[in-house]
């Protein structure tokens, strides 16, 4: 038995939930995958997979084995790539995590160019406005915005964007435009209830600083909901310009208080703690950093 090949097969079965899908990825027959898993279980001496009504599922022992097997396969791929040289093709699968709206607007549209550069690489995108556990979720690289409070993360800032006050023209037509940060107290806000959002904001203009607490009947922990509420004229929002850049350019929403500065929002690439970032994760991070600076 080729133990590394068997571990690769096991990882793919757990990820896909079936022998057939794993076999398709490995370009072998389904019986060959079943045989490798059976030999692996016999070698280890424990049951790794269970059949359920939803498909195949890892046992408790299988879940513990999965992370180590995945890491071993990745490290073997990394060793081969390094031996072949810097110009070697990236292969395997890259799992990316990001916030829903930012990834939809700025990451997914860039993937065709990245994947064209690396035709042997498969990409899986997992979207969540919360911060997922990268190791537990098997993520290779994540994109996060705002301040990183977890000092244990392996991260690099690759960009910085402005925050702005904006709303739909219909809202301003009905409620008027704020002329100073203090005017925001009289306005209805759509509040982004995640880290990087909230109700308390510090505005700066030269040496002057104004701290304002906004209020609003509509709040959400999902940027998509904030966007739709703004488009519907439910209120103004304080948000990353990245979240509305297309609509700002088209005039669908309008920025106000442009002569006051808000704290900028940082864009970070984050890698799983406790291990070196893979070549494919670093390649993706470098690509996004360079491409966003060009746009």
C-alpha positions as CSV (number, residue, x, y, z in Angstrom):
1,X,0.0,0.0,0.0
2,X,1.2,3.5,-0.9
3,X,0.4,5.2,2.4
4,X,0.6,8.7,1.1
5,X,-1.7,7.9,-1.8
6,X,-4.1,6.3,0.6
7,X,-4.1,9.3,2.8
8,X,-4.7,11.5,-0.2
9,X,-7.7,9.3,-1.1
10,X,-9.0,9.5,2.4
11,X,-8.8,13.3,2.6
12,X,-10.6,13.6,-0.7
13,X,-13.4,11.2,0.4
14,X,-14.0,13.2,3.6
15,X,-14.0,16.5,1.7
16,X,-16.4,15.3,-1.0
17,X,-18.4,12.8,1.0
18,X,-18.2,10.0,-1.5
19,X,-15.9,7.5,-3.0
20,X,-17.1,8.4,-6.5
21,X,-16.3,12.1,-6.2
22,X,-12.9,11.3,-4.8
23,X,-12.2,8.8,-7.6
24,X,-13.1,11.5,-10.1
25,X,-10.6,13.9,-8.6
26,X,-7.9,11.3,-8.5
27,X,-8.8,10.0,-12.0
28,X,-9.1,6.4,-10.9
29,X,-11.9,4.0,-10.6
30,X,-14.2,4.0,-7.5
31,X,-13.2,0.5,-6.5
32,X,-9.6,1.6,-6.3
33,X,-10.5,4.3,-3.8
34,X,-12.5,1.9,-1.7
35,X,-9.6,-0.5,-1.7
36,X,-7.1,2.2,-0.6
37,X,-9.4,3.3,2.3
38,X,-9.9,-0.3,3.4
39,X,-6.1,-0.9,3.4
40,X,-5.5,2.3,5.3
41,X,-8.0,1.3,8.0
42,X,-6.4,-2.1,8.2
43,X,-3.0,-0.6,8.5
44,X,-4.1,1.9,11.3
45,X,-6.3,-0.6,13.0
46,X,-9.4,1.7,13.3
47,X,-12.5,2.5,11.3
48,X,-12.1,5.8,9.6
49,X,-15.4,6.2,7.7
50,X,-19.0,5.5,8.3
51,X,-21.9,5.3,5.8
52,X,-24.9,7.5,6.7
53,X,-28.1,8.5,4.9
54,X,-26.3,11.7,3.9
55,X,-23.2,9.8,2.5
56,X,-19.8,9.0,4.0
57,X,-18.8,10.6,7.3
58,X,-15.5,10.4,9.2
59,X,-15.6,8.5,12.5
60,X,-14.2,10.2,15.6
61,X,-10.9,8.5,14.9
62,X,-11.2,9.5,11.3
63,X,-11.7,13.2,12.2
64,X,-8.6,13.2,14.3
65,X,-6.7,11.5,11.5
66,X,-8.0,13.8,8.8
67,X,-6.1,16.9,9.8
68,X,-2.8,15.1,10.1
69,X,-3.4,13.3,6.8
70,X,-4.3,16.5,5.0
71,X,-1.2,18.2,6.4
72,X,1.0,15.3,5.3
73,X,-0.4,15.3,1.8
74,X,0.1,19.1,1.5
75,X,3.7,18.9,2.8
76,X,4.5,16.2,0.3
77,X,3.1,18.3,-2.5
78,X,5.1,21.2,-1.2
79,X,8.3,19.2,-1.1
80,X,7.7,18.1,-4.7
81,X,7.1,21.6,-5.9
82,X,10.2,22.9,-4.2
83,X,12.3,20.1,-5.6
84,X,11.0,21.0,-9.1
85,X,11.8,24.6,-8.6
86,X,10.0,27.9,-8.3
87,X,8.6,27.7,-11.9
88,X,6.8,24.4,-11.2
89,X,3.1,24.3,-11.6
90,X,0.8,24.6,-8.6
91,X,-1.4,21.5,-8.2
92,X,-4.0,20.2,-5.9
93,X,-6.7,22.2,-4.2
94,X,-6.7,25.6,-2.7
95,X,-9.3,26.4,0.0
96,X,-10.0,30.1,0.4
97,X,-12.1,31.8,3.1
98,X,-13.5,35.3,2.9
99,X,-16.4,37.6,3.9
100,X,-19.4,37.0,1.6
101,X,-19.8,40.4,0.0
102,X,-16.1,41.3,-0.3
103,X,-15.4,37.9,-1.9
104,X,-18.4,38.2,-4.3
105,X,-17.4,41.6,-5.5
106,X,-13.6,41.5,-5.4
107,X,-12.2,37.9,-5.1
108,X,-14.5,35.7,-7.3
109,X,-14.2,38.0,-10.3
110,X,-10.4,37.7,-10.1
111,X,-10.3,33.9,-9.8
112,X,-10.5,33.3,-13.6
113,X,-7.2,35.1,-14.1
114,X,-5.6,33.4,-11.2
115,X,-6.8,29.9,-12.3
116,X,-5.6,30.6,-15.8
117,X,-2.1,31.1,-14.4
118,X,-2.4,27.8,-12.6
119,X,-4.4,25.4,-14.7
120,X,-3.6,22.4,-12.5
121,X,-5.0,24.0,-9.4
122,X,-8.6,23.6,-8.1
123,X,-10.1,26.4,-6.0
124,X,-12.7,26.1,-3.3
125,X,-14.2,29.3,-1.9
126,X,-15.9,29.2,1.6
127,X,-17.8,32.4,2.4
128,X,-18.7,33.6,5.9
129,X,-19.0,37.1,7.4
130,X,-17.7,35.6,10.7
131,X,-14.1,34.5,11.4
132,X,-13.9,30.7,10.9
133,X,-11.3,28.5,12.5
134,X,-8.9,28.1,9.6
135,X,-7.3,24.8,10.9
136,X,-10.7,23.2,11.8
137,X,-12.2,24.2,8.4
138,X,-9.1,23.1,6.5
139,X,-8.6,26.6,5.0
140,X,-5.3,27.4,3.2
141,X,-5.7,31.2,3.2
142,X,-8.3,33.6,4.3
143,X,-9.0,37.3,3.5
144,X,-10.1,39.4,6.4
145,X,-10.9,43.1,6.8
146,X,-10.5,45.4,9.8
147,X,-8.3,45.1,12.8
148,X,-6.9,41.6,13.6
149,X,-7.3,41.1,17.4
150,X,-6.0,37.5,17.4
151,X,-2.2,37.9,17.8
152,X,-1.7,34.2,17.2
153,X,-2.7,34.5,13.5
154,X,-0.1,34.4,10.8
155,X,-1.2,37.4,8.7
156,X,0.0,40.1,6.3
157,X,-1.8,43.3,5.4
158,X,-2.1,43.6,1.6
159,X,-4.3,46.6,1.3
160,X,-6.1,49.5,2.9
161,X,-9.3,51.2,1.9
162,X,-11.3,54.2,3.0
163,X,-14.5,54.0,5.0
164,X,-17.3,56.4,3.8
165,X,-20.7,57.7,4.8
166,X,-23.2,57.0,2.0
167,X,-26.8,56.4,1.1
168,X,-29.2,56.1,-1.8
169,X,-30.2,59.4,-3.5
170,X,-33.8,58.7,-2.5
171,X,-32.8,58.7,1.2
172,X,-31.0,62.0,0.9
173,X,-34.0,63.5,-1.0
174,X,-36.3,62.5,1.8
175,X,-34.1,63.3,4.8
176,X,-31.5,65.8,3.6
177,X,-27.7,65.4,3.6
178,X,-25.6,65.7,6.8
179,X,-23.2,68.6,6.7
180,X,-21.1,67.6,9.7
181,X,-20.6,64.4,11.7
182,X,-22.8,65.7,14.4
183,X,-25.7,65.8,12.0
184,X,-25.6,62.0,11.8
185,X,-27.3,61.9,15.2
186,X,-30.5,63.1,13.5
187,X,-30.3,60.5,10.7
188,X,-31.4,56.9,10.3
189,X,-28.5,54.5,9.9
190,X,-28.2,51.0,8.6
191,X,-25.8,49.4,11.0
192,X,-23.3,46.6,10.2
193,X,-23.3,44.5,13.3
194,X,-19.9,42.9,12.8
195,X,-16.3,43.6,13.7
196,X,-15.4,46.6,11.5
197,X,-18.8,48.0,11.9
198,X,-20.9,49.2,14.9
199,X,-22.4,52.4,16.1
200,X,-19.5,54.6,17.4
201,X,-17.3,56.3,14.9
202,X,-14.4,58.8,15.1
203,X,-14.3,61.5,12.3
204,X,-11.1,63.6,11.8
205,X,-10.6,66.8,9.9
206,X,-7.1,68.2,10.3
207,X,-6.6,68.6,14.1
208,X,-10.4,68.3,14.8
209,X,-11.9,65.0,15.9
210,X,-15.6,64.2,16.4
211,X,-16.9,61.0,17.9
212,X,-20.5,60.2,16.9
213,X,-22.8,57.4,17.9
214,X,-25.2,56.6,15.1
215,X,-28.6,55.0,15.6
216,X,-30.9,53.0,13.4
217,X,-33.8,50.6,13.4
218,X,-32.1,48.3,10.8
219,X,-29.0,46.4,11.7
220,X,-27.5,43.2,10.4
221,X,-24.4,41.0,10.8
222,X,-24.4,40.4,7.0
223,X,-23.0,43.0,4.6
224,X,-25.4,41.8,1.9
225,X,-28.3,42.8,4.0
226,X,-26.7,46.2,4.7
227,X,-26.2,46.8,1.0
228,X,-29.8,46.0,0.2
229,X,-31.2,48.1,3.0
230,X,-29.1,51.1,1.7
231,X,-30.3,50.5,-1.9
232,X,-33.9,50.5,-0.5
233,X,-33.4,53.9,1.1
234,X,-33.8,52.6,4.6
235,X,-30.9,54.8,5.9
236,X,-27.3,55.8,5.4
237,X,-24.4,53.6,6.2
238,X,-20.8,53.9,7.3
239,X,-19.0,51.2,5.4
240,X,-15.9,50.2,3.5
241,X,-15.7,51.9,0.1
242,X,-15.0,48.4,-1.2
243,X,-18.5,47.3,-0.3
244,X,-20.1,49.9,-2.6
245,X,-17.4,50.9,-5.1
246,X,-19.4,50.0,-8.2
247,X,-22.5,51.7,-6.9
248,X,-20.6,54.8,-6.0
249,X,-19.1,55.0,-9.5
250,X,-22.6,54.5,-11.0
251,X,-24.3,57.0,-8.8
252,X,-26.6,54.3,-7.3
253,X,-25.4,55.5,-3.9
254,X,-23.8,58.8,-3.0
255,X,-21.0,59.7,-0.6
256,X,-21.3,62.6,1.9
257,X,-19.0,64.2,4.5
258,X,-16.1,63.7,2.1
259,X,-14.0,66.3,3.9
260,X,-14.0,64.2,7.1
261,X,-11.9,61.1,7.4
262,X,-12.9,57.9,9.0
263,X,-10.4,55.1,10.2
264,X,-9.5,53.1,7.1
265,X,-10.1,49.4,6.8
266,X,-7.2,47.0,6.3
267,X,-7.3,44.0,4.1
268,X,-5.3,41.0,5.4
269,X,-4.3,37.6,4.1
270,X,-4.4,35.1,7.0
271,X,-2.8,31.7,7.1
272,X,-3.5,28.8,9.5
273,X,-1.4,29.1,12.7
274,X,1.1,26.5,13.5
275,X,2.2,25.7,10.0
276,X,4.0,27.3,7.1
277,X,1.9,28.8,4.4
278,X,1.8,26.6,1.3
279,X,3.2,27.7,-2.0
280,X,-0.3,27.9,-3.5
281,X,-1.6,30.0,-0.6
282,X,1.3,32.4,-0.9
283,X,0.8,32.5,-4.7
284,X,-2.8,33.4,-4.2
285,X,-2.0,36.1,-1.6
286,X,0.6,37.7,-3.9
287,X,-1.8,37.6,-6.8
288,X,-4.6,39.3,-4.9
289,X,-2.3,42.0,-3.5
290,X,-0.9,42.9,-6.9
291,X,-4.2,42.8,-8.7
292,X,-6.0,44.9,-6.3
293,X,-3.3,47.5,-6.4
294,X,-3.6,47.7,-10.2
295,X,-7.4,48.1,-10.1
